[in-house]
C-alpha cells in the first residue's frame, strides 16, 4: 500500500472522527493530527466563547508542511493542500443517535439543532465533495459501528484501493415532530 498522502477523517461533531483517526493512524504507522487541537498547540487557533477560532493563514501555513498523516476534524479540508490529500472519509451517524451524544456533551439547543440539521442535509459530505472531488471522497454510516471496526474498514479500502460509499438518507426517515423540531 502506497502511504504517501494525507488521509482525512471528516464528519459532524460526535461521529467518532478523532477516535477513528487515532486507531487508523496506528494501523498505518502514520502520525495522527486532530487538526483543531494541533492548531491550538501551534498557536494558529484560540478558543472564544467555547468555540475554536482558527487563524486561516497560520493554519494553512502550518498544515502545508504535512505530506503524510491521518488528519481528523470537521473542517480539516479547509486548511489543507488538496493535492496532498489521498482520501477523505466522511463519517455519518443517525441524527437520533447524535442527539443523545450532543446531550451528553452538554451542547446548547441551538448547537444541537445546527449539527443535527447538518447531518440530515449531508452538509459535511457536500463540503468534502466540493473541496476534494468525487474520486477522493468516501462515506461511511457509523451509526452502529465501533470505532475500531470503522478504522478497519477504512484500512482495508486503502490497502485494496477501493472506495466506500454507504447509502445514507436520513431525510427519508423524518416522520415525527421530534425530528422537525430539531431541524432548523
C-alpha positions in Angstrom: 0.0 0.0 0.0 1.4 3.4 -1.0 1.1 5.5 2.1 2.2 8.8 0.6 -0.5 11.4 1.1 -2.9 12.6 3.7 -6.0 10.7 4.9 -8.7 12.9 6.2 -11.5 11.8 8.5 -14.4 14.3 8.3 -18.0 14.4 9.7 -20.3 16.2 12.0 -19.3 16.5 15.7 -19.6 13.3 17.7 -19.4 10.9 14.8 -16.1 9.5 16.0 -13.6 11.3 13.8 -10.8 11.6 16.4 -11.1 8.1 17.8 -11.2 6.5 14.3 -8.4 8.7 13.1 -6.2 7.7 16.0 -6.8 4.0 15.5 -6.3 4.3 11.7 -3.0 6.1 12.2 -1.7 3.3 14.4 -2.7 0.8 11.7 -1.0 2.7 9.0 2.0 3.8 11.2 1.3 7.4 10.4 1.1 10.5 12.6 -2.5 11.4 13.8 -3.4 15.0 13.8 -6.6 16.2 15.4 -6.4 19.4 13.5 -8.2 21.7 16.0 -6.1 20.6 19.0 -3.0 20.6 16.8 -3.7 24.2 15.6 -4.4 25.3 19.2 -1.0 23.9 20.3 0.7 25.6 17.3 -1.0 29.0 18.2 -2.9 29.1 15.0 -6.2 28.9 16.8 -7.8 30.1 20.0 -10.9 29.5 22.0 -13.5 32.3 22.1 -16.9 31.8 23.7 -16.3 28.0 23.9 -15.7 27.8 20.2 -12.4 27.2 18.4 -11.5 30.1 16.1 -8.8 29.3 13.6 -6.5 31.8 12.0 -6.7 30.7 8.4 -3.4 31.9 7.1 -1.4 30.5 10.0 -3.3 27.2 9.8 -2.7 26.8 6.1 1.0 27.6 6.6 1.4 25.1 9.4 -0.6 22.3 7.7 1.2 22.9 4.3 4.2 21.2 5.8 2.3 17.9 6.2 2.8 15.4 3.4 1.7 12.2 5.1 -0.7 11.8 8.1 -4.2 10.9 9.2 -6.0 14.2 9.9 -9.3 14.3 11.7 -11.6 17.3 12.1 -14.9 18.9 10.9 -13.3 21.5 8.7 -9.8 19.9 8.1 -10.1 20.2 4.3 -10.4 24.0 4.6 -6.7 24.2 5.7 -5.0 21.5 3.6 -3.4 21.5 0.2 -6.0 19.3 -1.6 -3.3 17.9 -3.9 -1.7 16.2 -0.9 -5.0 14.6 0.2 -5.1 10.9 -0.9 -8.6 10.1 0.5 -11.4 11.6 2.6 -13.7 9.5 4.8 -16.9 11.3 5.8 -18.3 9.6 8.9 -22.1 9.7 9.1 -24.3 8.9 12.1 -28.0 8.7 12.5 -29.2 12.1 13.8 -31.2 10.5 16.6 -28.0 8.9 17.9 -26.1 12.2 17.5 -28.9 14.0 19.5 -28.1 11.9 22.6 -24.4 12.3 22.1 -24.8 16.1 22.0 -26.8 16.0 25.2 -24.0 14.0 26.8 -21.6 16.7 25.7 -23.8 19.3 27.2 -24.3 21.2 23.8 -26.9 24.0 23.9 -30.1 23.6 21.9 -29.0 25.9 19.1 -25.8 23.9 18.6 -27.7 20.7 18.7 -30.2 21.9 16.1 -27.4 23.2 13.8 -25.4 19.9 14.0 -28.5 17.7 13.6 -29.6 19.8 10.6 -26.2 19.5 9.0 -26.3 15.7 9.4 -29.8 15.4 8.0 -28.8 17.6 5.0 -25.5 15.9 4.2 -23.6 19.1 4.7 -20.2 17.6 5.7 -20.4 15.2 2.7 -21.3 18.0 0.3 -18.4 20.2 1.6 -16.0 17.3 1.2 -17.2 16.6 -2.4 -16.8 20.3 -3.3 -13.3 20.5 -1.9 -11.8 17.1 -2.7 -13.9 15.8 -5.6 -15.9 12.6 -6.0 -12.8 10.4 -6.7 -11.3 11.0 -3.2 -14.4 11.1 -1.0 -15.9 8.1 0.8 -19.0 7.9 3.0 -19.4 5.5 6.0 -22.5 5.1 8.0 -21.0 4.6 11.5 -24.3 4.7 13.4 -24.0 1.3 14.9 -20.3 0.6 14.5 -17.4 0.6 17.0 -14.5 2.9 16.1 -12.1 0.0 15.6 -14.4 -1.6 13.0 -14.7 1.7 11.2 -10.9 2.2 11.1 -10.5 -1.4 9.9 -13.0 -0.8 7.0 -11.0 2.3 6.0 -7.7 0.5 6.3 -8.9 -2.4 4.1 -10.3 0.1 1.5 -6.9 1.9 1.4 -5.0 -1.3 1.2 -7.1 -2.7 -1.6 -7.7 0.5 -3.4 -11.5 0.7 -3.4 -13.9 3.4 -2.3 -16.6 3.0 0.4 -19.9 4.8 -0.2 -22.5 3.6 2.2 -26.1 4.5 1.4 -27.2 7.3 3.8 -30.6 9.0 3.5 -31.6 10.4 6.9 -34.2 12.7 5.4 -36.3 9.8 4.3 -36.6 8.8 7.9 -38.0 12.2 9.1 -41.6 11.5 10.1 -42.2 12.6 13.6 -42.4 16.1 15.2 -39.3 15.3 17.2 -37.2 15.4 14.0 -38.8 18.5 12.7 -38.3 20.4 16.0 -34.6 19.6 15.9 -34.1 20.8 12.3 -33.9 24.5 11.8 
